[in-house]
Amino acid sequence: MTHPRTHRLWQDVTVFDGQQTLPDSMAVIVEDDRIHSLIPMRELSASLADTCLPMGSGGVMTPGLVDCHTHLVFGGGRADEFESRLEGVSYEEIARRGGGIISTVRDTREASEDALFAAALPRLDALLADGVTTVEIKSGYGLDVENELKMLRVARRLGEARPVRVVTTLLGAHALPPEYAGDSDGYIDLVCDKMIPAAAAEGLADAVDVFCEKIAFSVAQCERVFEAARGHGLPIKAHAEQLSNLGGSAMAARHGALSADHIEYLDDAGIASMRDAGSVAVILPGAFHTLRETQQPPIAGLREAGVPMAVATDANPGSSPLFMPTLMLNMACTLFRLTPREALTGMTAHGARALGMPELGRLREGAPADLCLWNIDTPAELAYAVQPGRLRQRVVAGQPVEDQAHGH
């Protein structure tokens, strides 16, 4: 077989394929936007190498990182609440005072699309500088039809402005807006009857999410949202069991949810439901750390049941203002005792699965060529050290890209 010089070649790299580290030093050949072949260096002939464009040598190559849970688009900030929590005020109490999500709603509603885009772009650039090639961006700070769609349009625009795959999620059922105080069922009517159909009609949402929690929406209300979403052909996912155990994860699994996220209070029944449904458990150590929580997700139970565990930043203004994915790898290990391999799988193969995109997050022949080359010796170093600047090269759909955050 002849290989035109349009093939790109990386030589002598240690490969983490999304599930394990390959035992041999490898050559990786990319054709167009796909991985063409993985060849042990000892089997790479000089004649084959000569037909390829050399792109790099040495280091560790992984799939591009998949940040499967973020809230990158928002107005304002909540540093004042950060101070209040340090003074002993709980996240729940801040929310009940009209802070929390609702304070961000006010700022987001007041901001134009251009302002939201300008504010979100540096956050996205921070993720890209740390190896992200696919990112999910949720709405949820508009809480009316107009502003939820505004957020989703900004998310789509971010994906056009940078070389990254952006997946959008409608999170209309995130909190109860002030104009619906005392009428949560009425607001759920709006989400189901107006918001989801509008987002679907404009092609702005790739999935629908809910916040199933005592400070947000009940299991029954979230189930109504799921039914509406599925009626429009949209996959579903849930923020569930973050602050208490309402059974939201089990309900979401029964509806075929892609994932249940946070899940600190997930019980054995919820684990079994997620296992049976094939739902992914999305672990969010940034929120656990920022909120100074003590209830850890049931990692051992999830591991024993074989439930795939993804890891994500949950980048947001209130409970996880953290925009460094490799820091999440470290926290997943130090706070929750994932192994470095589990954590990295969680931000590659399992992160992609949580988005319903299992073809991503893997480094194997035929897979999309979303890749990262790192200036490290072993994949475990990504979780071991909290150290910016280790990313040597980011490749999206087969194209090496220079990111603004790198200063190029």
C-alpha positions in Angstrom: 0.0 0.0 0.0 1.3 3.4 -0.9 0.8 6.4 1.4 0.7 9.9 -0.1 2.4 12.6 1.9 -0.9 13.9 3.0 -0.6 11.2 5.7 0.7 12.7 9.0 3.1 10.7 11.2 3.9 10.9 14.8 6.8 8.7 15.8 8.2 7.1 19.0 5.2 8.1 21.2 3.8 6.4 24.2 0.1 5.9 23.4 -2.8 6.0 25.9 -5.7 4.8 23.8 -8.5 6.0 26.0 -8.6 2.8 28.1 -5.0 1.7 28.6 -1.4 2.5 27.8 -0.1 0.5 24.9 3.0 -1.6 25.8 5.2 -0.5 22.8 6.5 2.8 21.6 4.2 3.6 18.7 4.0 5.4 15.4 0.6 7.0 14.7 -0.5 7.7 11.2 -3.4 10.0 10.4 -5.2 10.3 7.1 -7.5 13.2 6.6 -9.6 13.4 9.8 -9.2 9.8 10.9 -6.6 7.7 12.6 -5.2 5.5 9.8 -3.0 3.2 11.7 -1.1 2.5 14.9 2.2 0.7 14.3 4.8 -0.4 16.9 8.0 1.5 16.1 9.9 -1.7 15.5 7.5 -2.5 12.7 7.6 0.9 11.0 9.6 0.7 7.8 11.7 3.5 6.6 9.9 3.4 3.2 6.5 3.9 4.9 7.9 6.7 7.1 9.3 8.5 4.1 5.8 8.7 2.5 4.4 10.6 5.5 4.6 14.1 6.8 6.5 14.0 10.1 4.5 15.8 12.8 6.4 15.0 16.0 8.4 12.5 18.0 8.5 11.4 21.6 6.2 12.3 24.4 2.8 10.8 25.3 -0.1 10.8 22.9 -3.7 10.6 24.2 -7.1 11.1 22.7 -8.1 14.7 22.9 -9.7 15.4 26.3 -13.5 15.4 26.5 -15.0 17.8 29.0 -18.5 16.4 29.1 -20.1 18.8 31.7 -19.5 22.6 31.7 -21.5 25.8 32.1 -19.1 28.0 30.2 -21.6 30.6 29.0 -22.8 33.0 31.8 -22.9 36.6 32.8 -21.3 38.1 35.9 -19.5 36.2 38.6 -20.0 35.0 42.2 -16.8 35.8 44.1 -19.0 37.3 46.8 -20.6 33.9 47.4 -17.2 32.3 47.6 -16.5 34.6 50.5 -19.8 33.8 52.1 -19.3 30.1 52.0 -15.9 30.6 53.6 -17.7 32.5 56.4 -19.9 29.5 57.0 -23.0 30.0 54.8 -24.1 26.9 53.0 -24.6 26.6 49.2 -28.3 25.8 49.9 -28.7 28.8 52.1 -27.2 31.1 49.5 -29.6 29.8 47.0 -32.6 30.3 49.3 -31.5 34.0 49.8 -31.8 34.6 46.0 -28.1 34.0 45.3 -26.6 31.1 43.6 -27.9 30.2 40.2 -30.5 33.0 40.3 -27.9 35.7 40.7 -26.2 34.4 37.6 -29.6 34.3 35.9 -30.0 38.1 36.4 -26.6 38.9 35.0 -27.0 36.5 32.1 -30.4 37.9 31.1 -28.9 41.4 31.1 -26.0 40.5 28.9 -26.1 40.6 25.1 -25.0 37.6 23.0 -21.8 39.4 22.1 -21.0 40.1 25.8 -21.7 36.5 26.7 -19.5 35.3 23.9 -16.6 37.6 24.8 -16.8 36.5 28.4 -16.9 32.8 27.6 -14.1 32.8 25.0 -11.2 33.0 27.5 -12.8 30.2 29.5 -12.9 28.0 26.5 -9.4 29.0 25.5 -8.2 27.8 29.0 -9.8 24.4 28.4 -8.2 24.1 24.9 -4.8 25.0 26.3 -5.2 22.1 28.7 -6.0 19.6 25.9 -9.8 19.7 25.4 -10.9 18.8 21.9 -14.6 18.2 22.7 -16.6 20.2 25.2 -20.2 20.1 26.3 -21.8 23.5 27.1 -25.1 23.8 29.0 -27.6 26.6 29.1 -29.5 27.1 32.4 -28.9 30.7 33.4 -31.6 32.2 31.2 -34.6 30.3 32.6 -37.0 31.7 29.9 -37.3 30.8 26.3 -35.5 33.8 24.9 -32.5 33.7 27.1 -32.0 30.0 27.1 -31.9 30.1 23.3 -29.5 33.0 23.5 -27.1 30.9 25.6 -27.3 28.0 23.2 -26.6 30.3 20.3 -23.5 31.6 22.1 -22.4 28.0 22.7 -22.8 27.2 19.0 -20.8 30.4 18.1 -17.9 29.3 20.4 -17.6 26.1 18.4 -17.4 28.1 15.2 -14.7 30.5 16.7 -12.3 27.9 17.8 -11.1 24.4 16.6 -13.1 22.3 19.1 -16.2 20.1 19.0 -19.0 21.8 21.0 -21.9 19.8 22.2 -24.9 21.9 23.5 -27.3 20.9 26.2 -30.5 22.7 27.2 -30.7 22.9 31.0 -33.9 24.9 31.3 -34.9 22.9 34.4 -31.9 24.3 36.3 -33.6 26.5 38.9 -37.0 28.2 39.4 -36.9 31.8 38.0 -38.3 34.6 40.2 -41.3 35.2 38.0 -42.4 31.6 38.7 -41.9 31.7 42.5 -44.3 29.3 44.1 -45.3 27.7 40.7 -42.6 25.2 39.8 -45.1 23.1 37.9 -46.0 26.1 35.8 -42.4 26.6 35.0 -42.0 23.0 34.0 -44.9 23.5 31.7 -43.0 26.3 30.0 -39.9 24.1 29.7 -41.8 21.2 28.2 -44.3 23.1 26.0 -42.3 26.0 24.8 -38.6 25.8 25.6 -37.7 22.3 24.4 -39.8 22.7 21.2 -38.1 26.0 20.4 -34.6 24.7 20.9 -35.4 21.6 18.9 -36.9 23.6 16.1 -33.8 25.8 15.8 -31.4 22.9 16.1 -29.7 24.5 19.1 -29.7 21.6 21.6 -28.0 18.3 21.3 -29.4 17.0 24.6 -31.6 18.1 27.5 -30.5 18.1 31.2 -32.3 18.7 34.5 -31.3 19.5 38.1 -33.1 16.9 40.2 -32.7 18.2 43.7 -34.7 19.5 46.7 -33.6 23.1 45.9 -34.5 22.6 42.2 -37.0 20.1 40.8 -38.6 16.9 41.9 -38.2 13.5 40.3 -41.7 13.7 38.9 -41.1 17.1 37.4 -37.8 16.0 35.9 -39.5 13.0 34.4 -41.9 15.3 32.6 -39.0 17.1 31.1 -37.4 13.9 29.9 -40.6 12.8 28.3 -40.8 16.1 26.4 -37.2 15.8 25.4 -37.6 12.3 24.0 -40.7 13.5 22.2 -38.4 15.8 20.2 -35.7 13.2 19.7 -33.3 14.7 22.2 -31.1 12.6 24.5 -31.3 13.2 28.2 -29.0 13.5 31.2 -29.4 14.6 34.8 -27.7 16.6 37.6 -28.7 14.2 40.4 -27.9 13.1 44.0 -25.6 16.1 44.5 -27.0 17.3 47.8 -29.4 14.5 48.7 -30.7 11.2 47.5 -34.0 11.7 45.7 -33.7 8.8 43.3 -33.2 11.1 40.3 -30.3 9.0 38.9 -32.4 5.8 38.9 -35.3 7.6 37.2 -33.0 9.1 34.6 -31.5 5.6 33.9 -35.0 4.2 33.4 -35.5 6.8 30.7 -32.2 5.8 29.0 -30.2 8.8 30.2 -26.7 9.2 28.7 -25.4 10.2 32.2 -26.2 11.1 35.8 -23.8 13.8 37.1 -22.5 14.7 40.5 -24.1 11.6 42.3 -22.4 12.1 45.7 -25.5 10.6 47.4 -26.1 7.8 44.8 -27.2 4.6 46.5 -26.9 0.9 45.5 -30.3 0.9 43.8 -29.2 3.9 41.7 -26.0 2.2 40.8 -27.8 -0.9 39.7 -30.2 1.2 37.6 -27.3 3.0 35.9 -25.5 -0.2 35.3 -28.6 -1.8 33.7 -29.2 1.2 31.5 -25.6 1.8 30.4 -25.7 5.3 31.8 -22.4 7.0 32.6 -21.6 8.3 36.1 -20.0 11.8 35.6 -17.7 12.6 38.5 -17.3 16.3 39.2 -14.5 16.8 41.8 -14.3 20.6 41.2 -17.7 21.2 42.7 -17.0 18.8 45.6 -13.8 20.7 46.3 -15.2 24.3 45.9 -18.3 23.6 48.0 -16.2 21.8 50.6 -18.5 18.8 50.6 -17.8 15.7 52.6 -20.1 13.1 51.0 -18.1 11.4 48.3 -19.6 9.6 45.3 -19.7 5.8 45.7 -16.6 5.1 43.6 -16.1 1.6 44.9 -19.7 0.7 44.2 -19.6 2.1 40.7 -16.3 0.4 40.0 -17.6 -3.0 41.2 -20.8 -2.6 39.2 -18.9 -1.7 36.0 -20.6 1.6 35.6 -18.3 3.8 33.4 -17.1 6.9 35.3 -16.4 10.1 33.4 -14.6 13.1 34.8 -15.4 16.7 33.9 -14.7 20.2 35.1 -18.3 21.4 35.8 -16.8 24.8 34.9 -19.3 27.3 36.2 -19.5 30.6 38.1 -20.7 29.3 41.5 -19.8 25.8 42.5 -16.8 25.1 40.2 -15.1 28.2 38.8 -12.2 25.9 37.6 -11.1 25.8 34.0 -8.2 23.3 34.0 -9.2 19.8 33.0 -6.0 18.1 34.1 -6.6 19.6 37.6 -9.8 17.5 37.6 -7.7 14.4 36.8 -5.6 15.1 39.9 -8.6 15.8 42.1 -10.5 12.7 40.9 -7.5 10.7 42.2 -6.7 12.6 45.4 -10.2 13.3 46.5 -12.1 10.3 45.2 -9.3 7.7 44.8 -9.7 7.0 41.1 -6.5 5.6 39.6 -4.7 7.8 37.1 -5.8 5.4 34.4 -9.4 5.6 35.5 -9.3 9.4 35.6 -7.8 9.7 32.2 -10.3 7.2 30.7 -13.0 9.3 32.4 -11.9 12.4 30.4 -11.5 10.5 27.1 -13.4 7.4 26.3 -16.0 7.6 29.1 -16.4 11.4 28.7 -17.2 10.9 25.1 -19.7 8.1 26.0 -21.4 10.5 28.4 -22.1 12.7 25.4 -23.4 9.9 23.3 -20.3 10.1 21.1 -18.5 6.8 21.7 -16.5 7.2 18.5 -14.6 10.0 20.2 -12.2 9.7 23.1 -10.3 6.7 21.7 -7.0 6.4 19.9 -7.5 3.5 17.6 -7.6 2.9 13.8 -10.6 4.4 12.2 -11.5 6.8 15.0 -11.7 10.5 14.5 -8.2 12.0 14.8 -8.7 14.2 17.9 -5.4 13.9 19.6 -3.1 15.5 22.2 0.7 15.2 22.3 2.1 15.9 25.8 5.6 16.8 27.0 5.5 14.0 29.6 7.0 10.5 30.0 3.9 8.6 31.2 0.2 9.2 31.0 -0.1 9.1 34.8 1.8 12.4 35.0 -1.3 14.2 33.7 -3.0 13.3 37.0 0.0 13.3 39.2 1.2 16.9 38.7 -0.9 20.1 38.5 1.3 21.8 35.9 0.1 24.0 33.0 2.1 24.1 29.8 2.6 20.3 29.2 0.5 20.2 26.0 2.8 20.2 23.0 0.2 19.8 20.2 -3.5 19.6 19.9 -5.1 17.9 16.9 -8.8 18.3 15.9 -10.2 16.2 13.1 -6.7 15.4 11.9 -5.5 19.0 11.8 -2.9 20.3 14.2 -4.1 23.6 15.6 -2.4 26.6 17.2 -4.5 28.0 20.0 -4.8 31.6 21.1 -4.2 30.5 24.7 -0.8 29.3 23.6 0.1 32.8 22.5 0.8 31.7 18.9 
